[in-house]
């Protein structure tokens, strides 16, 4: 008969194995969001640029894996060179990761899918005119340095700036959205987007593709939010419910303010999901619905504001991720209060506001600087006027997304 210590050891191993399985499955759901982004962005660009925008999503993942392995994962929690040296010494061998069913690498993987999401948000904003090699460098720097440093400064890292952000309204989405805003400002608008200062709509080529992409993102979001418990024993049905209701609220809010526009509605659905990330574990189901409604309603309004400022955000990533992330962080500080049905746990409205301001300044400022520096380093940030008119599929990749159209 097994003694008590043997039983405890077996139960501990079983719990650890369950946590590894949980992180891997939740991480795979978040990885599915790369498919969602590819389809949502691919549908919102013209047919001559579909391959290009999808290739950006592909390379975000490819270079993100390497950047996160070598630098990003450690930078999230440490600035100490010895910690980097120790990690680099470990990753050349399998042996250090045999303990606890490889739990550390499961945590690495779950962190990776979040980092790749932050980077890939930028691609939709700068679509249809940025050089592929320039974007590749931007993606590497975001995943290796800018995102991990933001994590380090915030509540998931050293906590130098403290706020409540359960699944990353600011840390992932707000940062990605405002990095995109800075890059958009550095890049300039597409040819023909503004005529005599007046916005000229440039329609995407496949609205159903964009709708499918939004739903793929929504499926992956359950991994994003529910998986942020980081262990099976802390999984929360409240998180599942508030995520679902914020999604519904986001779609309804955008449906109303856009007067039944399909693209704004599905982007509003995503904005609701972005906004609920911060407070999904501390607000009530009704609170989640209201947060989603507000986040979705602002999407068409902020998109038009950017147009008036002559900023060309092709896929609406600033309102969907940037401002929705800020709204979610601030509203978490409101609806997280016990007086409004929240848990009141680990929440301070002033901290949420300060963190939101910091995210806007950090993201927009570094996004603009990064765009300008990469532009100098690569001999220009954007493709030539002729290449832009031909389309980046042919100019950059020598392959059209729809070859039969080229034969007509």
N, C-alpha and C positions, 0 to 999 in steps of 0.2 A: 504493500500500500504506500502511495506517495506521501512524503512528509509535507508539512505546511509550507516550507520554503520552496519546495519543488512546484507546488501548486501556484504559489504567488509568482514564481518565475515564469511559469507557463502562461498565466493570465496576463502578465506584463508583456510577454512576447506577442500574445494574441492581440492585445490592445495596440501595440506598436505596429503590427502588421496591418491592422484595420485602419490606422491613421495613414500609413503609406498608401494603401489602396484608395482611401478617401481622397488624398491629395492628388494622386495620379488621375483618378476619374474626374474630379472637379477641374483639374488642370487641362485635361483633354477637352472638356466642355468649353473652357475659356479659349483653348486653341481653335476650336470651331469658329470662334468669333473672327479669326483671320479670313475664313471663307465668307462670313457675313460682310466684313468690310470690303473684300474684293468684289462681291456682287453689288453691294450698295453703291460703291464708288464707280464700278464699271458701268452700271446702268445710268449713272448721272453724267457721264462724259459722252462726247460724240464718238461715233463708231470708229473714227480714225485714231482714237487714243485709248481704246479699251485694253489692248495688250499691255500698253505702257503702264497704265494705272494698276493693273493686276500684277505686273512684274514688280512694282514697288511693294505691294503687299507680300509678295514672295520673298524679296530680298530683305524686307524688314525681319522676317522670321529667320532667314539663313544667317545673316550677319549678326542678328540679335542673339542667336544661340552662342556664337563664339564670343561676342562682346560681353555677354552676361557671364559666361564661364570664366573668362580671363580677368575681368575688371569689375563689372557691374554688381555682381552678387556680393562681393566683399565690401565694396564701397558703400553699400546701403547701410552698413552697420559699423564701419571702421575707416579711419583715415590713417591708421598705423601701418607703416610699410612692412613690419614684421608679420602682420596678419595676412597680407598679400603673399609674402614669401611662403608662409606656412600653407596657405591654400594652393599655391602653385606646386608646392612639393607634394601635396596630397593627390591632386588630380591626374598625376602621371601614373598612378597606381590604383588598382581596384580595391586593394586590401583595406585602406582606411574607411571605406564605405560599406564594409560588410556588417558592421555593428548596427543594431537596431533596424535590421531589414533595409538598410540604406535610407533611413528617414531623412538624413541631411540632404541627400540628392533629390528626394521627393520634394522637400522644401525649396531646393534650388529650382526645380522644374516649375513649381507653382509660381515662384517669383518671376521666372522667365516669361511666362505667358502674360503676366501683367506688364512687364517692361516692353514686350513686343507690341502690346495694345497701345501703350502711350506713344510709341514711335510711329505706328501705322496710322494714327489719327491725322498726322501732319500731311500724309500723301494726298488725302482728298482735298485739302485746301489749296495745295500748290499744283494741282493736276493741269495737264494740257500745255504746259510751257516751260517746265523746269528740266534741265539736263539730267539724264539718268545718273551719270557718274556723280554729279553734284548732290543729287538726292541720296545716293548711296553713302556718301561721306556724312551727310546730315544724320541719316539713320544710325550709323555707327556711333557717332558722337552722342546722340541722344541716349542710346541704350547703354553705352559704356560709361558716360559721365553725367550728363545733365539730369536724366531721370534718377539714377542712383543717388546723386548728391541731394536732390530734392527729398528723396526718401530718407536719407540720413538726417537731414535737418528737421524732419517732421516726426509725427508720433510713431511711425513704424521703425524709426531708426534711433538716433540719439535723443530725440525729443527736445531739441533746442528751441523749436517753435512747436507749441502743443495745441492740438485741436482734436476733435473726434471725427474720424474718417474711417469707418469700419471697412469699407470695400473700395475706397479710392475716388470719391467724387472730385476731390482736388488733386490728390496725389497722382492719379492716373489720367483721368479725363480732363480736369481743369488744366493741368499742366500741358497735356497734348494739345488741347484746343488753343491755348495762348501761345505755345511755341509755334503753332500753325499761324496764328495771327501775326506774329513777328516776321515769320518767313514770307507770308503773303505780302506784307508791307515792303519787305526788301526786294521781292521778286517783281512786283508790279502786275497789272491786269493783263488778261489775254487780249490779243489783237481783236478789235471790234467789240469789246465788252462795253465800252463807253463811247458814245458819239456826241461830241459837243457837250460833254459833261453829263449826258443823260444815259442811264443804264439801258443796255440792249440785251434782252434775254438770249442766252445760248442754251438751247434745250439739250438734255441728255437723250441718248439714242434708244434706251430700253427701260421704260418705267417698271414693267413686271420684274425684270432682273433686280432692280433696286428694292422692290417690295419683298422679294424672296430674301434678299440680303438682310433687310431689317428683321425679318422673322428668324433668320439664322442667328443673328446677333442676340435676339431676345432669348432663344434657346440657350445659347452659350452663357447668357447673363446669370442663369441660375448657378452655374459653376463659379462665376465671378463673385456673387454675393453670398450664396449659401456656403461656398467653399472657403470663404474668408474666416470661418470659425477655426480653420487650420487643423482641426482634429475632430474625429467622428463623435466623440463624447460631448462636444459643445455645439453640435448642429442645431439650428433653430428653425422651427416652423414659422415663427414671427417674421424672420428674414424672408422666407419664401413668400409669405402673404403680402408683405409691404412691397416687395419687388414686383409682384404680379399687379397689385393695385396702382402702383406708380406708373407702370407700363401702360395700363389702361387709361389712367389720367393724362399721361403725356400725349397719347394719341387723340383723346377727346379734346384736350386743350388746343392742340394744333389744328384739328379738324374745324373747330369753331373759328379761331382767329384767321385761318387761311381761307375760310369759306369753301371748304370741301376739296382743297387741293390735295392730290394723292401723295406727292413727294413730301410736302410739308407734314402731312399726317403721319406717314411712316417715320420721318425724321423726328417728329414730335414724340412718337412712341419710344424711340431710342433716347431722346432727351429726358423723358421721364425716368428711364432706367439709369441714366447717368446721375440724375439728381438724387435718387434714393440711396445710392451707394453709401453716402456719408452716414446717414441716420437709420439705415434699414433695420438695425438691431435695437433701436431705442424709441422709435415712433410707433404710434398705433396704426392699425390698418387704414382708418380714416385719414390719419395724418399722412400716410404714404400716398393715398389717393390725391389729397390736396397738393402735396409737393409735386406730384406728377402733373397735375392740371396746370400749375403755374409754370413749370419748366417747359411743358409742351406749348403752352400759349405764347411764350416769348420767342419761340423759334422763328416764325415768319417776321415778327417785329424787328428782332435783332438782325436778321438777314437783310432786311430792307434798309436798316440803319447803316450797315456796312456798305451796301450799294451806294447810299448817299454820300459816304465818305470815300468813294471810289476804290474800295477794297474788294478784290475779286476772289471770294471764297467759293470755289467751284461746287463743293459738296456740302456746304453749310456746316463745316466742322466747328466753327467758332460758336455759333448759337447752340449746336447740338451737344458739344462737349465742353467748351470753355465757359460760356455764361450759364449753361445748365448745371455745370459742376459747381460754380460759385453759388448759384441759387440753392442747390441741394445742401451745400455745406452750411449756409446761413440758416436755412429753414430747419436743418437738423437741430440747430441751437434754439429754435423756437418751439417746434413740435416735439422735441425731445424733453421739454419741460413737463413735470408731472401735472401742472395746471391745465395742460392741453393734451393730456392723455399719454404722454411719454413716460419713460422709466425714470428720467432725471439723472441717469447714471453717466458720469464722466462727460458732462456737457456744460459749456460756458459760451454764451452767445458772443461775448466780446472776443474770445479766442477764435471763434469761427469767423468773425469778420476780419480780424487781423490776418489770419491765415489766408483768407480769400484775397485780400489786397496783396499779400506777399506772393501768392500764386500768379496773379495778374502781372505784377511787375517782373518777377523772376522769369516767367514764361515768355511774355511778349518781348522783354528786353533781350534775353539771351537768344530767342528765336530770330530777332532782327539782326543781332550781331553775328550770329552763326551764319545766317544767309549771306550777309555781306562778306564775311571772311572766306567762306567757301566759294563765293563768286570770284573773288580775287585769286584764290588758289587754283581754280579750275578754268580761268580765262573767261569768266562770265557765267552767271547763275542760270541763265535761261538759254534755250535753243535760239537759233537764228529765226528771223521773220519767215523766211522761205520754209524752214523745217516745221515751224508751227503751223503754217498754212497746209503743208502736205499731210501733217499728222505725225505724232511721235511713234506710232506703230511702225511706219515705214522708215522714218528718219533715224530712229534709235535702234530698232530691232529687226528691220528689214522683213517684217512679216505682218500682213494685215490680219485683223481679227476675223474678218469676213471676206475670204478670198474671192467668193463668187461675185461680190459686189464690184471688185476691181476688174472683173472680166466683162461686166455689162457695158 
